[in-house]
């Protein structure tokens, strides 16, 4: 069984930056493909960024150029660096492991002055 623990969410001012972390643990085999999703208040969950096991990355159009997903393979940890944050980025951010279909518990990001 695989577990995910996210961290790093908090209140940040518009224009600010934040880094989220997601650490996977448990019965893990191979390099993980991991993704970040977010769910804004009152809206559906949406894809934000993906890093495949081979290192390729994909981003939602709304975050391209502002967000960067990276991975520390030795620690089975994925990061989401978020720059130039706006109130529209306010959401609960979730980590997801594709190979095991496992979700994290979510971490709240609030962008507000």
Backbone as a printed PyTorch tensor [residue, N CA C, xyz], in Angstrom:
tensor([[[  0.8440,  -1.1850,   0.0000],
         [  0.0000,   0.0000,   0.0000],
         [  0.8860,   1.2430,   0.0000]],

        [[  0.4360,   2.2610,  -0.7320],
         [  1.1970,   3.5000,  -0.8670],
         [  0.4470,   4.6210,  -0.1750]],

        [[  1.1700,   5.4320,   0.5750],
         [  0.5790,   6.5920,   1.2320],
         [  1.2700,   7.8540,   0.7410]],

        [[  0.4950,   8.9290,   0.7190],
         [  1.0150,  10.2300,   0.3040],
         [  0.7810,  11.2410,   1.4140]],

        [[  1.7790,  12.0630,   1.6520],
         [  1.6500,  13.1350,   2.6360],
         [  2.0710,  14.4360,   1.9770]],

        [[  1.1250,  15.3640,   1.9040],
         [  1.4030,  16.6590,   1.3060],
         [  1.6840,  17.6750,   2.4010]],

        [[  2.4220,  18.6990,   2.0370],
         [  2.6990,  19.7850,   2.9750],
         [  3.0470,  21.0390,   2.1950]],

        [[  3.0330,  22.1700,   2.9020],
         [  3.4620,  23.4180,   2.3080],
         [  2.3640,  24.4220,   2.0450]],

        [[  1.1150,  24.0200,   2.1300],
         [  0.0390,  24.9550,   1.8770],
         [ -0.1010,  25.9740,   2.9910]],

        [[ -0.4630,  27.1990,   2.6310],
         [ -0.6570,  28.2540,   3.6240],
         [ -1.3050,  29.4540,   2.9620]],

        [[ -1.4390,  30.5170,   3.7200],
         [ -1.9380,  31.7930,   3.2140],
         [ -0.7560,  32.5870,   2.6550]],

        [[ -0.9230,  33.0840,   1.4310],
         [  0.1470,  33.8580,   0.7870],
         [ -0.4820,  35.0410,   0.0700]],

        [[  0.2570,  36.1210,  -0.0310],
         [ -0.2520,  37.3120,  -0.6950],
         [ -0.1690,  37.1810,  -2.2160]],

        [[ -1.0310,  37.8610,  -2.9330],
         [ -0.9360,  37.8580,  -4.4000],
         [  0.4550,  38.2790,  -4.8510]],

        [[  0.9610,  37.5740,  -5.8580],
         [  2.3150,  37.8120,  -6.3310],
         [  3.3650,  37.0010,  -5.6190]],

        [[  2.9820,  36.3440,  -4.5690],
         [  3.9320,  35.5710,  -3.7810],
         [  4.2170,  34.2020,  -4.3690]],

        [[  5.0710,  33.4820,  -3.6620],
         [  5.4870,  32.1530,  -4.1030],
         [  5.3070,  31.1520,  -2.9740]],

        [[  5.2300,  29.8980,  -3.3780],
         [  5.0220,  28.8300,  -2.4160],
         [  5.5450,  27.5380,  -3.0180]],

        [[  6.0230,  26.6420,  -2.1720],
         [  6.4140,  25.3250,  -2.6480],
         [  5.6720,  24.2510,  -1.8640]],

        [[  4.9630,  23.4110,  -2.5980],
         [  4.2810,  22.2630,  -2.0030],
         [  5.1560,  21.0200,  -2.1490]],

        [[  5.0140,  20.1360,  -1.1770],
         [  5.7430,  18.8670,  -1.2170],
         [  4.7660,  17.7160,  -1.0560]],

        [[  5.1090,  16.6030,  -1.6540],
         [  4.3110,  15.3930,  -1.5170],
         [  5.2720,  14.2140,  -1.4440]],

        [[  5.2510,  13.5370,  -0.3220],
         [  6.1420,  12.3930,  -0.1300],
         [  5.3420,  11.1030,  -0.1670]],

        [[  5.7990,  10.1860,  -1.0020],
         [  5.1660,   8.8730,  -1.1080],
         [  5.9490,   7.8660,  -0.2900]],

        [[  5.2220,   6.9890,   0.3760],
         [  5.8650,   5.9440,   1.1580],
         [  5.0500,   4.6630,   1.0520]],

        [[  5.6690,   3.5570,   1.4400],
         [  4.9830,   2.2780,   1.3920],
         [  5.6370,   1.3380,   0.3980]],

        [[  4.8340,   0.4420,  -0.1540],
         [  5.3400,  -0.5910,  -1.0650],
         [  5.4540,  -0.0250,  -2.4750]],

        [[  6.5390,   0.6660,  -2.7030],
         [  6.7520,   1.3600,  -3.9760],
         [  7.7850,   0.6160,  -4.7980]],

        [[  7.4250,   0.3920,  -6.0620],
         [  8.3450,  -0.2550,  -6.9890],
         [  8.5510,   0.6740,  -8.1780]],

        [[  9.7970,   0.9790,  -8.4850],
         [ 10.0950,   1.7840,  -9.6440],
         [  9.9430,   3.2650,  -9.3860]],

        [[ 10.0840,   4.0150, -10.4610],
         [  9.9710,   5.4700, -10.3820],
         [  8.5210,   5.8640, -10.6170]],

        [[  8.0340,   6.7310,  -9.7870],
         [  6.6170,   7.0850,  -9.8350],
         [  6.3290,   8.1970, -10.8380]],

        [[  5.1840,   8.1040, -11.4510],
         [  4.6000,   9.2240, -12.1780],
         [  3.6170,   9.8860, -11.2210]],

        [[  3.8320,  11.1650, -10.9730],
         [  3.0330,  11.8390,  -9.9450],
         [  2.4520,  13.1270, -10.5030]],

        [[  1.3030,  13.4690, -10.0000],
         [  0.5890,  14.6290, -10.5050],
         [  0.0780,  15.4830,  -9.3550]],

        [[ -0.1270,  16.7390,  -9.6680],
         [ -0.7900,  17.6730,  -8.7550],
         [ -2.1280,  18.0680,  -9.3700]],

        [[ -3.1490,  18.0290,  -8.5320],
         [ -4.4730,  18.5140,  -8.8850],
         [ -4.8530,  19.5820,  -7.8660]],

        [[ -5.8720,  20.3380,  -8.1980],
         [ -6.4000,  21.2980,  -7.2340],
         [ -7.9100,  21.4000,  -7.3720]],

        [[ -8.5340,  21.7700,  -6.2790],
         [ -9.9820,  21.9580,  -6.2720],
         [-10.2930,  23.3030,  -5.6440]],

        [[-10.6350,  24.2860,  -6.4690],
         [-11.0160,  25.5940,  -5.9260],
         [-12.3440,  25.4950,  -5.1910]],

        [[-12.6530,  26.4260,  -4.3140],
         [-13.9180,  26.3850,  -3.5770],
         [-15.1110,  26.3670,  -4.5300]],

        [[-15.9970,  25.4140,  -4.3500],
         [-17.2020,  25.3240,  -5.1480],
         [-17.0100,  24.8370,  -6.5670]],

        [[-15.8140,  24.3810,  -6.8930],
         [-15.5420,  23.9350,  -8.2630],
         [-15.0330,  22.4980,  -8.2730]],

        [[-14.9220,  21.9440,  -9.4780],
         [-14.4390,  20.5810,  -9.6160],
         [-12.9100,  20.5320,  -9.5300]],

        [[-12.4390,  19.3510,  -9.2100],
         [-10.9960,  19.1380,  -9.1660],
         [-10.4320,  19.2120, -10.5810]],

        [[ -9.2730,  19.8330, -10.7050],
         [ -8.6560,  20.0010, -12.0200],
         [ -7.1710,  19.6670, -11.9610]],

        [[ -6.6720,  19.2300, -13.0900],
         [ -5.2620,  18.8940, -13.1930],
         [ -4.4130,  20.1640, -13.2200]],

        [[ -3.2750,  20.1080, -12.5540],
         [ -2.3650,  21.2390, -12.5040],
         [ -1.0410,  20.9090, -13.1960]],

        [[ -0.4170,  19.8180, -12.7840],
         [  0.9020,  19.4770, -13.3210],
         [  1.1420,  17.9910, -13.1770]],

        [[  1.9880,  17.4770, -14.0530],
         [  2.3090,  16.0520, -14.0610],
         [  3.8010,  15.8880, -14.3180]],

        [[  4.4050,  14.9670, -13.6050],
         [  5.7790,  14.5780, -13.9170],
         [  5.7930,  13.0680, -14.0660]],

        [[  6.1740,  12.6180, -15.2450],
         [  6.1520,  11.2000, -15.5340],
         [  7.4040,  10.5260, -14.9890]],

        [[  7.3670,   9.2100, -14.9720],
         [  8.5010,   8.4670, -14.4330],
         [  9.7740,   8.7610, -15.2050]],

        [[  9.6520,   9.0920, -16.4760],
         [ 10.8190,   9.4210, -17.2880],
         [ 11.2750,  10.8590, -17.1600]],

        [[ 10.5450,  11.6400, -16.3920],
         [ 10.9320,  13.0250, -16.1520],
         [ 10.1840,  14.0580, -16.9750]],

        [[  9.3880,  13.6100, -17.9510],
         [  8.6410,  14.5730, -18.7580],
         [  7.5750,  15.2440, -17.8930]],

        [[  7.3330,  16.5130, -18.1930],
         [  6.3590,  17.2790, -17.4180],
         [  5.2770,  17.8690, -18.3220]],

        [[  4.1080,  18.0350, -17.7400],
         [  2.9850,  18.6810, -18.4100],
         [  2.3360,  19.6340, -17.4250]],

        [[  1.7500,  20.7150, -17.9670],
         [  1.1120,  21.7080, -17.1120],
         [ -0.2270,  22.1400, -17.6930]],

        [[ -1.1240,  22.5060, -16.8200],
         [ -2.3550,  23.1470, -17.2570],
         [ -2.0000,  24.5180, -17.8210]],

        [[ -2.7620,  24.9490, -18.8000],
         [ -2.4800,  26.2390, -19.4360],
         [ -2.4910,  27.3780, -18.4150]],

        [[ -3.3390,  27.2600, -17.4210],
         [ -3.5010,  28.3400, -16.4460],
         [ -2.2810,  28.5280, -15.5500]],

        [[ -1.3750,  27.5380, -15.5130],
         [ -0.2190,  27.6530, -14.6240],
         [  1.1070,  27.6320, -15.3740]],

        [[  1.0730,  27.4310, -16.6720],
         [  2.3180,  27.3830, -17.4550],
         [  3.1070,  28.6670, -17.2840]],

        [[  4.3960,  28.5070, -17.0570],
         [  5.2690,  29.6550, -16.8680],
         [  5.3100,  30.1610, -15.4460]],

        [[  4.3850,  29.6960, -14.5950],
         [  4.3560,  30.1350, -13.1980],
         [  4.6590,  28.9910, -12.2250]],

        [[  4.2290,  27.7940, -12.5730],
         [  4.3960,  26.6300, -11.7000],
         [  5.4510,  25.7000, -12.2960]],

        [[  6.1900,  25.0470, -11.4240],
         [  7.1860,  24.0680, -11.8490],
         [  7.0780,  22.8330, -10.9760]],

        [[  6.9280,  21.6890, -11.6230],
         [  6.8800,  20.4180, -10.8940],
         [  8.2540,  19.7490, -11.0090]],

        [[  8.7050,  19.1860,  -9.9090],
         [  9.9990,  18.5060,  -9.8970],
         [  9.9240,  17.3300,  -8.9500]],

        [[ 10.9800,  16.5300,  -8.9590],
         [ 10.9250,  15.3060,  -8.1620],
         [ 12.3020,  15.0140,  -7.5730]],

        [[ 12.2930,  14.5090,  -6.3660],
         [ 13.4810,  13.9180,  -5.7540],
         [ 13.2410,  12.4220,  -5.7390]],

        [[ 13.7730,  11.7400,  -6.7430],
         [ 13.4730,  10.3220,  -6.8880],
         [ 13.9470,   9.4750,  -5.7350]],

        [[ 15.0670,   9.8710,  -5.1560],
         [ 15.6040,   9.0910,  -4.0500],
         [ 14.6730,   9.1110,  -2.8470]],

        [[ 13.8840,  10.1800,  -2.7420],
         [ 12.9800,  10.3120,  -1.6010],
         [ 11.5370,  10.0670,  -1.9890]],

        [[ 11.2730,   9.7010,  -3.2480],
         [  9.8880,   9.5470,  -3.7170],
         [  9.0530,  10.7660,  -3.3510]],

        [[  9.6320,  11.9110,  -3.5600],
         [  8.9680,  13.1590,  -3.2240],
         [  8.8280,  14.0180,  -4.4650]],

        [[  7.6540,  14.6040,  -4.6160],
         [  7.4150,  15.5210,  -5.7280],
         [  7.1140,  16.8960,  -5.1550]],

        [[  7.5530,  17.9160,  -5.8750],
         [  7.3850,  19.2860,  -5.4330],
         [  6.5960,  20.0690,  -6.4720]],

        [[  5.9220,  21.0880,  -6.0190],
         [  5.2580,  22.0240,  -6.9170],
         [  5.6520,  23.4240,  -6.4760]],

        [[  6.4850,  24.0500,  -7.2830],
         [  6.8980,  25.4210,  -7.0220],
         [  5.9070,  26.3350,  -7.7240]],

        [[  5.2970,  27.2340,  -6.9750],
         [  4.2700,  28.1190,  -7.5070],
         [  4.7250,  29.5630,  -7.3440]],

        [[  4.8440,  30.2660,  -8.4500],
         [  5.2390,  31.6760,  -8.4450],
         [  4.1020,  32.5460,  -8.9710]],

        [[  4.2180,  33.8310,  -8.7100],
         [  3.2420,  34.8130,  -9.2100],
         [  1.8140,  34.3690,  -8.9130]],

        [[  1.5770,  33.9940,  -7.6880],
         [  0.2680,  33.4750,  -7.3060],
         [ -0.7980,  34.5630,  -7.3570]],

        [[ -1.9910,  34.1660,  -7.7600],
         [ -3.1460,  35.0500,  -7.8220],
         [ -4.2740,  34.4390,  -6.9880]],

        [[ -5.2870,  35.2280,  -6.6610],
         [ -6.4130,  34.6680,  -5.9060],
         [ -7.0660,  33.4860,  -6.6220]],

        [[ -6.9720,  33.4350,  -7.9390],
         [ -7.5580,  32.3180,  -8.6870],
         [ -6.8210,  30.9970,  -8.4340]],

        [[ -5.6540,  31.0600,  -7.8370],
         [ -4.9170,  29.8430,  -7.4810],
         [ -5.3590,  29.2800,  -6.1350]],

        [[ -6.2320,  29.9790,  -5.4470],
         [ -6.7370,  29.4910,  -4.1670],
         [ -7.4840,  28.1780,  -4.3650]],

        [[ -7.0560,  27.1580,  -3.6440],
         [ -7.6410,  25.8260,  -3.8010],
         [ -7.0280,  24.8690,  -2.8000]],

        [[ -7.6460,  23.7070,  -2.6950],
         [ -6.9980,  22.5980,  -2.0080],
         [ -6.1950,  21.8460,  -3.0600]],

        [[ -4.9310,  21.6520,  -2.8020],
         [ -4.0280,  21.0010,  -3.7540],
         [ -3.7990,  19.5530,  -3.3150]],

        [[ -3.9590,  18.6490,  -4.2780],
         [ -3.8390,  17.2230,  -4.0200],
         [ -2.7130,  16.6190,  -4.8620]],

        [[ -2.0330,  15.6820,  -4.2570],
         [ -1.0200,  14.9080,  -4.9480],
         [ -1.6340,  13.5600,  -5.3530]],

        [[ -1.1890,  13.0190,  -6.4820],
         [ -1.7570,  11.7640,  -6.9980],
         [ -0.6450,  10.9390,  -7.6200]],

        [[ -0.6370,   9.6490,  -7.3120],
         [  0.3340,   8.7250,  -7.9100],
         [ -0.3830,   7.8750,  -8.9420]],

        [[  0.0390,   7.9600, -10.1820],
         [ -0.6690,   7.3010, -11.2700],
         [ -0.6000,   5.7750, -11.1650]],

        [[  0.5900,   5.2590, -10.8890],
         [  0.7230,   3.8000, -10.9200],
         [ -0.1220,   3.1010,  -9.8660]],

        [[ -0.3850,   3.7900,  -8.7620],
         [ -1.1010,   3.1520,  -7.6550],
         [ -2.4870,   3.7370,  -7.4280]],

        [[ -2.8420,   4.7350,  -8.2280],
         [ -4.1740,   5.3510,  -8.1090],
         [ -4.4380,   5.7790,  -6.6720]],

        [[ -3.5020,   6.4860,  -6.1090],
         [ -3.5990,   6.9220,  -4.7080],
         [ -3.5630,   8.4480,  -4.6520]],

        [[ -4.4360,   8.9990,  -3.7890],
         [ -4.5150,  10.4460,  -3.5910],
         [ -3.9810,  10.8100,  -2.2140]],

        [[ -3.4110,  11.9980,  -2.1330],
         [ -3.0640,  12.5470,  -0.8360],
         [ -4.2780,  13.1730,  -0.1800]],

        [[ -4.0810,  13.6820,   1.0250],
         [ -5.1920,  14.2340,   1.7900],
         [ -5.4830,  15.6800,   1.4250]],

        [[ -4.5760,  16.3150,   0.7080],
         [ -4.7750,  17.6940,   0.2870],
         [ -4.1100,  18.6870,   1.2150]],

        [[ -3.7080,  19.8130,   0.6470],
         [ -3.1320,  20.9000,   1.4290],
         [ -3.7170,  22.2090,   0.8930]],

        [[ -4.1270,  23.0750,   1.7930],
         [ -4.8610,  24.2830,   1.4210],
         [ -3.9050,  25.4160,   1.0810]],

        [[ -4.1470,  26.0090,  -0.0880],
         [ -3.4190,  27.2090,  -0.5090],
         [ -4.4340,  28.3290,  -0.6580]],

        [[ -4.2080,  29.4160,   0.0440],
         [ -5.0770,  30.5790,  -0.0390],
         [ -4.2460,  31.7790,  -0.4380]],

        [[ -4.6550,  32.4180,  -1.5230],
         [ -3.9460,  33.5940,  -2.0180],
         [ -4.8440,  34.8010,  -1.7820]],

        [[ -4.4300,  35.6360,  -0.8630],
         [ -5.2710,  36.7600,  -0.4820],
         [ -4.4230,  37.8240,   0.1980]],

        [[ -4.8430,  39.0730,   0.0320],
         [ -4.1570,  40.1670,   0.7190],
         [ -4.8640,  40.4760,   2.0290]]])
